[in-house]
Amino acid sequence: MQRKRYTGYIAGGVLVLLGLWVMTTYNGLVKKEEAVKKQWAEVQSTYQRRLDLLPNLVNVVKGVSDFEQTTLLNITEARSKALNGLSNTDPSAENIKEQQRQQDAVAVAANRLIIQIEKYPTLKGTDAYAGLQTQLEGTERRIRVARKDFNEAVAVYNKKTRSFPANIIAGLFGFKSKEGFQADAGAEKAVEINFGK
């Protein structure tokens, strides 16, 4: 009788410990998944900053009457598409790739604009242009840092979801591995707005 009681206590203790382990592992996975979402929001915030600065750049350039209007139209269209893409806040692999593609198109259009500006030394020398140049260069650095931090958060999350025994809980509760930013084949880095310094 007493032996059954001890066996019951041991079994109960094991179940309690198992329950605590499941709970803490699950909460740890949730915390790491939320960190990934937070870093994705930071990436989107830096993208938004870039997109908010571009109309100012276009307005500075519009003051030059003979400036090539097609270049301005291209940057406006690329910005509009990228703004629409920011409405999807899910850090899924497809969304990351699509937003990166849209942001690369914005950077390419902005780089074309900057190349055109090189032909207008009076425009290039204005305080308004110099201020925007500084802000955009800072934003490009922020984008690189935000992408790096996002990739680090994804790596920590993926390590947890794939490590034994946490992978058992991850599988039971639907925590799947995530993708971060990856360079296209042959590409060293994502396209950035470049002022040719």
N, C-alpha and C positions, 0 to 999 in steps of 0.2 A: 504493500500500500504506500509506504513512504517512498519507495523507489519510483513508483508511478508519479507521485507528486513532484519529485525532483526532476524527472524526465519532462513533466509538463512545464515546470518552471524554465528548464533549459530550452525547450521548444519555444515557449513564449518569448524568452529572451532573444533567441535567434530571430524570431519573426519581427520583434521590435527593432533589433539592429538592422535587419534587412529592410524594414520599412523606412528607417531613418536614412539608410544608405540610398535607397531609391529616391527619397524626397530631396536629399542634399544634392545628389547627382542631377536630378531633374532641374532643380533650381539653379545649379551651376550652368547647365546647358541653356536655360532661359536667359540667364545673365549674359552669357557670351553671345547669344543670338541678338539680344538687345544692343550689345556693344557694336555688332556688325551693322544693325539698323541705324544706330547713332552716327557711326562713321560714314554710312551712305548718305545720311542727311547732311553731313558736313561737306561731302563731295558735291552734292546738289546745291548747297549754299554757295560754294565757291564758283560753280558753274553760273549760278544766278548772278553773282557779282560781276562776272565777266560779261554776261549778257546785258546787265544794267549799264555798264560803261560804254558799250558799243554805240548806242544812239548819240551819246555825247561826242564821240569821235566822228560819227557821220555828220553831226551838226557843225562841228568845227570845219570839216572839209566842204560842206555845202556852201560856205561863204566864197569859195573860189568858183567863179562863174563858168570857167571852161573845164572844170573837172569832169572826168569821165563818169557819166551817170550810171552806166551799166555796173560799174564796180560798186557803187552805193546801193544799187538795187540788189545785187548778189548778196551783199552783207546783210541787208534788211531781211531778205528771204531766208537765209541760213539762220539768222537769229530767231525769226518767227518759228521755224520748225523746231529749233532747239528749245525754245520756251515751251512749246506744246509737249515736248518730250519730258520736261521736268515735272509734269503733272503725275507721272507714274512713279510713285515712291518705293515700289517693291524692288529690293536689290537682287532680282533674279538675273541669271546669266544673260538671258535675252535682252532684258532691259538695260543692263550694264553695257552690253555691246552696242545697242541702239543709241543710247545716250552718248557713248564715246564716239560713235560714227557722226552723230549730229554735232557734237562739240568740235570734232576734227574739221567738219565742213565750215563751222563758224571761224575757226582759226585760219583755215586756208583763205576764206574770203577776207578776213581782217588782214592777213599777210599781203594779199593782193592790193588792198587799200593802202597799206603802209608803203608798198613798193611805188604806187602811184604818187603818194605824198612826197617821196624823195625827189620828184621832178619839180616840186614847188618849194624852193628854199624859204620863201617868205612865210608860207604856212608852217613849215617845219620849225621855224624859229619862234613861233608865237608861244606865249605863256600857257595858253589853253591847251595846245598840243603837247607841250612839255609835261604839264601836269597829268594829262590823260596817259601819256606814255609811262610815267612813273607808276600810276595806279594800275595800269594794265600789266606792267612787268611784275609788280607785287602780286597781282592776282594770279598770274601764271605760276609763280612760286607757290602760292597757296594751293593751287590745283594739284601741283606735284606732291606737296606734303599731304593733302587730303587723300589723294589716291594711294599713297604709300601707307598712310595710317589705316585706310580701309582694307588694303591687302593684308596688313598685319593682323587686324581684327578677324578677318576671314581665316587666316592661318591658325590663329589661336582657337577659334571655334571649330575648325575642321580637325585639328589635332585632338580636341576633346571628344568630338563625335566619333572619331575613328579609333581612339585608344580603348583598350580593354581595361576594365569591365564597363566603362561608361558607354561604349558602343552598344551594349545590350539595351540600356535605357533609351539611348538615342533611337535605336531601331523600334523599340516598343512604342515610343511616343512621337515618331515621325520627324525627328530632327535629321535633316539630310545635309550632306556636304554642300558648301557654297563655292561659287567662283568669284575670283577677284578680277582686277584689271590684268589683261594680258596683251602683250604686244603682238601685232599681226606678224605673220611669217616674214622675215627679212627686215622688220622695222625695229629700230633700236629704242624708240619711245613714241609716245603719242604726239600729234601735231600741236605745237604751241604758237601763240602769237609772238612774233619775233621782230624786234626793232633793229636788228642787224648791228648790234653793238659789239 
